[in-house]
Amino acid sequence: MAEPATETEETQEPAEIAALDPVTLPPAANDGSTRYGIEIGSVAKRDELRPLWREYLTKHAALVAGLQPRRVRAPDNRWRLIAGPFANAQDAEGACSLFKRAERPCAATVYAGDAL
Protein backbone atom coordinates (compact mmCIF):
# COMPACT_ATOMS: atom_id res chain seq x y z
CA MET A 1 0.00 0.00 0.00
CA ALA A 2 1.44 3.42 -0.96
CA GLU A 3 2.13 5.96 1.75
CA PRO A 4 -0.04 9.11 1.66
CA ALA A 5 1.64 12.23 0.37
CA THR A 6 2.75 14.71 2.97
CA GLU A 7 1.10 18.11 3.15
CA THR A 8 4.14 19.83 1.66
CA GLU A 9 4.15 17.49 -1.33
CA GLU A 10 0.48 18.10 -2.00
CA THR A 11 0.66 21.90 -1.77
CA GLN A 12 3.90 22.53 -3.58
CA GLU A 13 3.55 24.32 -6.87
CA PRO A 14 6.33 24.91 -9.34
CA ALA A 15 7.99 28.23 -8.61
CA GLU A 16 9.83 30.37 -11.10
CA ILE A 17 13.25 31.14 -9.70
CA ALA A 18 14.67 34.50 -10.70
CA ALA A 19 18.13 34.33 -12.21
CA LEU A 20 18.97 37.58 -10.46
CA ASP A 21 19.54 37.13 -6.74
CA PRO A 22 21.08 40.30 -5.27
CA VAL A 23 22.06 38.47 -2.09
CA THR A 24 24.51 36.23 -3.93
CA LEU A 25 26.14 38.81 -6.17
CA PRO A 26 29.92 38.72 -5.89
CA PRO A 27 31.76 41.66 -4.33
CA ALA A 28 33.68 43.96 -6.63
CA ALA A 29 37.14 42.60 -7.30
CA ASN A 30 40.39 44.18 -8.36
CA ASP A 31 42.17 40.88 -8.88
CA GLY A 32 42.17 41.07 -12.67
CA SER A 33 39.42 38.48 -13.08
CA THR A 34 36.67 39.13 -15.58
CA ARG A 35 33.42 40.40 -14.14
CA TYR A 36 30.26 40.39 -16.17
CA GLY A 37 27.61 43.04 -16.43
CA ILE A 38 24.63 44.04 -18.49
CA GLU A 39 24.27 47.06 -20.72
CA ILE A 40 20.86 48.53 -19.93
CA GLY A 41 20.95 51.86 -21.71
CA SER A 42 22.77 54.19 -24.03
CA VAL A 43 22.71 57.99 -24.07
CA ALA A 44 24.41 60.74 -26.04
CA LYS A 45 25.61 62.81 -23.07
CA ARG A 46 27.26 61.66 -19.87
CA ASP A 47 24.94 63.78 -17.71
CA GLU A 48 21.97 61.78 -19.06
CA LEU A 49 23.20 58.58 -17.34
CA ARG A 50 22.17 59.48 -13.78
CA PRO A 51 18.56 60.28 -14.75
CA LEU A 52 18.43 56.98 -16.66
CA TRP A 53 19.69 55.08 -13.60
CA ARG A 54 17.18 56.94 -11.37
CA GLU A 55 14.42 55.87 -13.76
CA TYR A 56 15.45 52.25 -13.27
CA LEU A 57 15.53 52.73 -9.49
CA THR A 58 12.02 54.19 -9.42
CA LYS A 59 10.19 52.34 -12.20
CA HIS A 60 12.09 49.03 -12.32
CA ALA A 61 13.56 48.67 -8.83
CA ALA A 62 13.17 44.88 -8.78
CA LEU A 63 15.29 44.56 -11.93
CA VAL A 64 18.24 46.57 -10.60
CA ALA A 65 18.08 45.56 -6.93
CA GLY A 66 21.61 44.88 -5.70
CA LEU A 67 23.28 46.03 -8.92
CA GLN A 68 25.89 48.76 -9.14
CA PRO A 69 25.89 51.18 -12.10
CA ARG A 70 28.95 51.92 -14.23
CA ARG A 71 29.46 54.23 -17.16
CA VAL A 72 31.47 53.48 -20.27
CA ARG A 73 32.10 55.65 -23.29
CA ALA A 74 31.76 53.51 -26.40
CA PRO A 75 33.71 53.95 -29.66
CA ASP A 76 30.63 55.65 -31.17
CA ASN A 77 31.00 58.34 -28.44
CA ARG A 78 27.73 57.31 -26.77
CA TRP A 79 27.66 56.58 -23.05
CA ARG A 80 26.62 53.10 -21.97
CA LEU A 81 24.96 52.30 -18.64
CA ILE A 82 26.39 49.02 -17.34
CA ALA A 83 24.98 47.26 -14.26
CA GLY A 84 26.48 44.40 -12.31
CA PRO A 85 28.63 42.67 -11.32
CA PHE A 86 27.67 39.08 -12.11
CA ALA A 87 29.85 36.07 -11.40
CA ASN A 88 29.64 34.72 -14.94
CA ALA A 89 28.17 35.34 -18.37
CA GLN A 90 25.31 32.91 -17.73
CA ASP A 91 24.09 34.95 -14.74
CA ALA A 92 24.29 38.13 -16.80
CA GLU A 93 22.28 36.51 -19.62
CA GLY A 94 19.71 35.33 -17.07
CA ALA A 95 19.31 38.88 -15.78
CA CYS A 96 18.90 40.12 -19.35
CA SER A 97 16.02 37.74 -19.89
CA LEU A 98 14.22 39.46 -16.99
CA PHE A 99 14.89 42.90 -18.48
CA LYS A 100 13.64 41.79 -21.89
CA ARG A 101 10.43 40.41 -20.34
CA ALA A 102 9.93 43.89 -18.87
CA GLU A 103 10.52 45.32 -22.38
CA ARG A 104 13.75 47.00 -21.32
CA PRO A 105 16.98 46.90 -23.36
CA CYS A 106 19.70 44.58 -22.17
CA ALA A 107 22.87 42.94 -23.44
CA ALA A 108 25.42 40.91 -21.48
CA THR A 109 28.85 42.52 -21.47
CA VAL A 110 31.98 42.96 -19.35
CA TYR A 111 31.44 44.82 -16.09
CA ALA A 112 33.76 47.75 -16.61
CA GLY A 113 33.86 51.51 -16.55
CA ASP A 114 33.69 54.20 -13.92
CA ALA A 115 31.26 54.23 -11.04
CA LEU A 116 28.22 56.34 -11.84
Residue frames relative to the residue before (quaternion, step in Angstrom):
aa qw qx qy qz dx dy dz
M 1.0000 0.0000 0.0000 0.0000 0.00 0.00 0.00
A 0.4296 -0.7167 0.4883 0.2518 3.62 -0.83 0.96
E 0.4832 -0.6557 0.4966 0.3001 3.53 -1.12 0.71
P 0.5069 -0.6358 0.4669 0.3477 3.63 -1.00 0.66
A 0.5439 -0.6167 0.4611 0.3334 3.54 -1.14 0.67
T 0.4719 -0.6569 0.4971 0.3142 3.54 -1.06 0.68
E 0.6831 -0.4984 0.3411 0.4106 3.55 -1.25 0.39
T 0.6614 0.5072 -0.3232 0.4482 3.60 0.96 -0.79
E 0.6390 0.5127 -0.3390 0.4626 3.60 1.04 -0.64
E 0.6740 0.5045 -0.3016 0.4475 3.58 0.98 -0.76
T 0.7668 0.3927 -0.2006 0.4665 3.60 0.97 -0.81
Q 0.5069 0.6504 -0.4408 0.3545 3.58 1.18 -0.11
E 0.0868 -0.7604 0.6422 0.0425 3.51 -1.02 0.89
P 0.5799 -0.5755 0.4168 0.3984 3.57 -1.07 0.57
A 0.1639 -0.7871 0.5896 0.0773 3.56 -0.90 0.89
E 0.3814 -0.6898 0.5617 0.2514 3.53 -1.06 0.77
I 0.2118 -0.7830 0.5764 0.0994 3.55 -0.70 1.08
A 0.3994 -0.7234 0.5143 0.2293 3.55 -0.73 1.09
A 0.4539 -0.6886 0.4977 0.2685 3.55 -0.98 0.83
L 0.6948 0.4365 -0.2571 0.5106 3.56 1.23 -0.40
D 0.0691 0.7890 -0.6029 0.0958 3.56 -0.40 1.24
P 0.3176 -0.7987 0.4747 0.1893 3.60 -0.10 1.27
V 0.5912 0.5927 -0.3743 0.3989 3.60 1.09 -0.53
T 0.7682 0.3750 -0.1948 0.4809 3.58 1.02 -0.74
L 0.3756 0.7236 -0.5049 0.2834 3.59 1.19 0.24
P 0.4788 -0.6815 0.4654 0.2995 3.59 -0.95 0.80
P 0.5239 -0.6073 0.4750 0.3622 3.59 -1.12 0.50
A 0.6120 -0.5342 0.4177 0.4070 3.55 -1.21 0.44
A 0.1375 -0.8072 0.5719 0.0504 3.56 -0.96 0.83
N 0.1779 -0.7578 0.6171 0.1153 3.52 -1.15 0.64
D 0.4131 0.7393 -0.4410 0.2972 3.56 1.12 0.63
G 0.6053 -0.5875 0.3469 0.4100 3.57 1.26 0.20
S 0.5239 0.6282 -0.4310 0.3809 3.60 1.21 -0.08
T 0.5380 -0.6258 0.4593 0.3285 3.54 -1.16 0.59
R 0.1205 -0.7471 0.6509 0.0604 3.52 -1.00 0.92
Y 0.3001 -0.7640 0.5495 0.1556 3.52 -1.06 0.74
G 0.0674 -0.7837 0.6174 0.0129 3.51 -1.19 0.66
I 0.3550 -0.6942 0.5704 0.2585 3.51 -1.34 -0.19
E 0.3305 -0.7076 0.5882 0.2098 3.53 -1.01 0.85
I 0.0442 -0.8431 0.5353 -0.0273 3.56 -0.55 1.19
G 0.8149 0.0436 -0.0618 0.5747 3.56 1.19 0.32
S 0.1268 -0.7633 0.6310 0.0555 3.49 -1.31 0.47
V 0.0022 -0.8014 0.5967 -0.0402 3.57 -0.89 0.98
A 0.5720 -0.6188 0.4249 0.3306 3.55 -1.22 0.47
K 0.7962 0.2263 -0.1036 0.5515 3.60 1.00 -0.80
R 0.5907 -0.6091 0.4055 0.3400 3.54 -1.04 0.83
D 0.6876 0.4967 -0.3016 0.4353 3.61 0.93 -0.80
E 0.5761 0.5630 -0.3873 0.4485 3.60 1.28 0.07
L 0.5211 0.6662 -0.4036 0.3489 3.61 1.25 -0.23
R 0.6640 0.5131 -0.3215 0.4388 3.61 0.86 -0.90
P 0.6588 0.4804 -0.3355 0.4718 3.65 0.85 -0.76
L 0.6216 0.5300 -0.3423 0.4643 3.61 1.05 -0.68
W 0.6562 0.4947 -0.3074 0.4797 3.60 0.95 -0.84
R 0.6387 0.5231 -0.3223 0.4632 3.61 0.99 -0.84
E 0.6088 0.5458 -0.3463 0.4600 3.57 1.08 -0.71
Y 0.6450 0.5012 -0.3182 0.4813 3.58 0.98 -0.81
L 0.6653 0.5171 -0.3080 0.4417 3.59 0.93 -0.87
T 0.7363 0.4116 -0.2393 0.4809 3.60 1.01 -0.71
K 0.7875 0.3426 -0.1738 0.4820 3.59 0.87 -0.90
H 0.7962 0.1876 -0.0745 0.5703 3.60 1.17 -0.55
A 0.0670 0.8612 -0.5005 0.0575 3.56 1.03 0.85
A 0.6423 0.5354 -0.3361 0.4334 3.60 0.96 -0.78
L 0.6461 0.5328 -0.3241 0.4400 3.60 1.06 -0.66
V 0.7906 0.3253 -0.1599 0.4936 3.59 0.95 -0.83
A 0.3394 0.7593 -0.4950 0.2515 3.60 1.27 0.13
G 0.8352 0.1852 -0.1604 0.4924 3.56 -0.82 1.04
L 0.6035 0.5610 -0.3638 0.4344 3.60 1.23 -0.10
Q 0.2864 -0.7371 0.5897 0.1641 3.53 -1.22 0.60
P 0.3620 -0.7553 0.5038 0.2115 3.61 -0.82 0.96
R 0.0765 -0.7516 0.6540 0.0403 3.52 -1.24 0.68
R 0.2338 -0.7521 0.5942 0.1630 3.54 -1.23 0.42
V 0.0407 -0.7801 0.6240 -0.0195 3.52 -1.04 0.89
R 0.2816 -0.7276 0.5974 0.1855 3.55 -0.99 0.83
A 0.3007 -0.7834 0.5269 0.1353 3.53 -0.62 1.21
P 0.6845 -0.4890 0.3430 0.4179 3.61 -1.23 0.30
D 0.6649 0.4854 -0.3118 0.4744 3.62 1.15 -0.48
N 0.5110 -0.6852 0.3655 0.3686 3.58 1.40 0.27
R 0.4979 0.5958 -0.4622 0.4284 3.60 1.20 0.41
W 0.4098 -0.6923 0.5406 0.2461 3.55 -1.20 0.55
R 0.2167 -0.7797 0.5804 0.0906 3.54 -0.88 1.02
L 0.2752 -0.7238 0.6094 0.1703 3.56 -1.07 0.82
I 0.0711 -0.7980 0.5980 -0.0229 3.55 -0.56 1.26
A 0.0939 -0.7886 0.6060 0.0448 3.60 -0.94 0.87
G 0.2958 0.7349 -0.5702 0.2173 3.55 -1.09 0.68
P 0.6335 0.1325 -0.6393 -0.4153 1.57 -2.24 -1.06
F 0.2725 -0.7055 0.6278 0.1838 3.51 -1.40 0.33
A 0.5768 -0.6282 0.4079 0.3261 3.56 -1.08 0.69
N 0.8090 -0.0130 0.0413 0.5862 3.58 1.07 -0.68
A 0.6973 -0.4837 0.3372 0.4076 3.54 -1.31 0.28
Q 0.6131 0.5624 -0.3513 0.4294 3.59 1.04 -0.71
D 0.6501 0.5021 -0.3162 0.4746 3.61 0.97 -0.80
A 0.6409 0.5176 -0.3212 0.4671 3.57 1.02 -0.81
E 0.6490 0.5059 -0.3124 0.4746 3.60 0.97 -0.83
G 0.6315 0.5342 -0.3280 0.4564 3.58 1.03 -0.76
A 0.6405 0.5050 -0.3179 0.4834 3.57 1.02 -0.80
C 0.6324 0.5381 -0.3338 0.4462 3.59 0.99 -0.80
S 0.6175 0.5415 -0.3661 0.4376 3.58 0.97 -0.69
L 0.6326 0.5186 -0.3291 0.4717 3.60 1.08 -0.67
F 0.6429 0.5141 -0.3181 0.4703 3.59 0.99 -0.82
K 0.6725 0.5024 -0.2999 0.4532 3.58 0.92 -0.90
R 0.6128 0.5308 -0.3493 0.4698 3.60 1.09 -0.64
A 0.6909 0.4348 -0.2584 0.5166 3.57 1.17 -0.64
E 0.4467 -0.7215 0.4132 0.3305 3.57 1.36 0.24
R 0.4538 0.6273 -0.4775 0.4155 3.53 0.98 1.00
P 0.5249 -0.6402 0.4453 0.3410 3.62 -1.03 0.69
C 0.1275 0.7869 -0.5963 0.0950 3.54 -1.11 0.66
A 0.0887 0.7583 -0.6435 0.0551 3.53 -1.13 0.78
A 0.4490 -0.6743 0.5148 0.2805 3.58 -0.91 0.91
T 0.0732 0.7887 -0.6019 0.1017 3.55 -1.01 0.86
V 0.6236 -0.4827 0.4225 0.4468 3.57 -1.28 -0.23
Y 0.3990 -0.6926 0.5462 0.2506 3.56 -1.01 0.82
A 0.2624 0.7569 -0.5399 0.2585 3.53 -0.17 1.33
G 0.5555 0.6239 -0.4464 0.3209 3.53 -1.30 0.02
D 0.6152 -0.5396 0.4377 0.3725 3.49 -1.40 -0.09
A 0.5715 -0.5700 0.4556 0.3754 3.54 -1.17 0.58
L 0.4609 -0.6956 0.4849 0.2617 3.54 -1.01 0.83
